[in-house]
Amino acid sequence: MDINHNLLKALGVSHESLDSVCQLSRKHGLYSKLTGAGGGGSVIALLRHGMFLYQMMIFMTRYLEAARAISAF
């Protein structure tokens, strides 16, 4: 998935926010990539065995809240 995301990034169809989400998920041992028909800004991530969707949602919510706090400065 990392290779695929980087290929899509090289084609210019990614966005810095999608790249940030993918980098953050990789930092925590998850694999993710952008997805969609373009312009949607969606990421798909593979969860580890035993990791539940709500845990991933909490993880991403905390990331987005931190990103908003940083961009406010």
C-alpha atoms as a printed R data frame, in Angstrom:
   type eleno elety resid chain resno       x      y       z
1  ATOM     1    CA   MET     A     1   0.000  0.000   0.000
2  ATOM     2    CA   ASP     A     2   2.889  2.353   0.727
3  ATOM     3    CA   ILE     A     3   4.293  1.825  -2.759
4  ATOM     4    CA   ASN     A     4   0.889  2.395  -4.339
5  ATOM     5    CA   HIS     A     5   0.325  5.601  -2.384
6  ATOM     6    CA   ASN     A     6   3.758  6.898  -3.329
7  ATOM     7    CA   LEU     A     7   3.097  6.131  -7.002
8  ATOM     8    CA   LEU     A     8  -0.182  8.046  -6.846
9  ATOM     9    CA   LYS     A     9   1.622 10.866  -5.083
10 ATOM    10    CA   ALA     A    10   4.247 10.927  -7.857
11 ATOM    11    CA   LEU     A    11   1.429 11.197 -10.409
12 ATOM    12    CA   GLY     A    12   0.226 14.317  -8.613
13 ATOM    13    CA   VAL     A    13  -3.161 13.024  -7.516
14 ATOM    14    CA   SER     A    14  -2.468 13.222  -3.777
15 ATOM    15    CA   HIS     A    15  -2.683 16.136  -1.378
16 ATOM    16    CA   GLU     A    16  -0.517 17.092   1.598
17 ATOM    17    CA   SER     A    17  -3.336 16.274   4.036
18 ATOM    18    CA   LEU     A    18  -3.702 12.770   2.558
19 ATOM    19    CA   ASP     A    19   0.062 12.316   2.690
20 ATOM    20    CA   SER     A    20   0.043 13.376   6.351
21 ATOM    21    CA   VAL     A    21  -2.647 10.840   7.229
22 ATOM    22    CA   CYS     A    22  -0.746  8.078   5.416
23 ATOM    23    CA   GLN     A    23   2.537  9.035   7.107
24 ATOM    24    CA   LEU     A    24   0.888  9.130  10.505
25 ATOM    25    CA   SER     A    25  -0.783  5.754  10.052
26 ATOM    26    CA   ARG     A    26   2.527  4.245   8.899
27 ATOM    27    CA   LYS     A    27   4.245  5.693  11.962
28 ATOM    28    CA   HIS     A    28   1.792  3.634  14.034
29 ATOM    29    CA   GLY     A    29   2.348  0.449  12.055
30 ATOM    30    CA   LEU     A    30  -0.684  0.726   9.775
31 ATOM    31    CA   TYR     A    31  -0.830  0.753   5.990
32 ATOM    32    CA   SER     A    32  -2.932  3.268   4.097
33 ATOM    33    CA   LYS     A    33  -3.287  4.926   0.722
34 ATOM    34    CA   LEU     A    34  -5.441  7.492  -0.973
35 ATOM    35    CA   THR     A    35  -8.507  6.188  -2.727
36 ATOM    36    CA   GLY     A    36 -11.408  7.410  -4.823
37 ATOM    37    CA   ALA     A    37 -12.039  8.840  -8.255
38 ATOM    38    CA   GLY     A    38 -10.237 12.079  -7.518
39 ATOM    39    CA   GLY     A    39 -11.051 15.190  -5.597
40 ATOM    40    CA   GLY     A    40 -12.634 13.266  -2.737
41 ATOM    41    CA   GLY     A    41  -9.731 13.349  -0.334
42 ATOM    42    CA   SER     A    42 -10.275  9.810   0.952
43 ATOM    43    CA   VAL     A    43  -7.831  7.407   2.561
44 ATOM    44    CA   ILE     A    44  -8.254  3.693   3.117
45 ATOM    45    CA   ALA     A    45  -6.297  2.024   5.920
46 ATOM    46    CA   LEU     A    46  -5.733 -1.592   6.843
47 ATOM    47    CA   LEU     A    47  -6.243 -2.173  10.546
48 ATOM    48    CA   ARG     A    48  -4.181 -4.602  12.589
49 ATOM    49    CA   HIS     A    49  -5.830 -7.777  13.839
50 ATOM    50    CA   GLY     A    50  -7.828 -6.892  16.927
51 ATOM    51    CA   MET     A    51  -7.950 -3.171  16.165
52 ATOM    52    CA   PHE     A    52 -11.481 -1.942  15.935
53 ATOM    53    CA   LEU     A    53 -12.869  0.752  13.700
54 ATOM    54    CA   TYR     A    54 -13.739  3.001  16.636
55 ATOM    55    CA   GLN     A    55 -10.084  2.873  17.774
56 ATOM    56    CA   MET     A    56  -8.991  4.039  14.323
57 ATOM    57    CA   MET     A    57 -11.634  6.772  14.373
58 ATOM    58    CA   ILE     A    58 -10.369  8.017  17.763
59 ATOM    59    CA   PHE     A    59  -6.804  7.922  16.456
60 ATOM    60    CA   MET     A    60  -7.696  9.991  13.374
61 ATOM    61    CA   THR     A    61  -9.921 12.408  15.317
62 ATOM    62    CA   ARG     A    62  -7.066 13.196  17.686
63 ATOM    63    CA   TYR     A    63  -4.761 13.747  14.711
64 ATOM    64    CA   LEU     A    64  -7.221 16.084  12.995
65 ATOM    65    CA   GLU     A    65  -7.841 18.042  16.196
66 ATOM    66    CA   ALA     A    66  -4.083 18.481  16.674
67 ATOM    67    CA   ALA     A    67  -3.684 19.553  13.031
68 ATOM    68    CA   ARG     A    68  -6.424 22.178  13.405
69 ATOM    69    CA   ALA     A    69  -4.802 23.499  16.581
70 ATOM    70    CA   ILE     A    70  -1.445 23.819  14.813
71 ATOM    71    CA   SER     A    71  -2.928 25.507  11.738
72 ATOM    72    CA   ALA     A    72  -4.699 28.059  13.944
73 ATOM    73    CA   PHE     A    73  -1.338 29.629  14.851
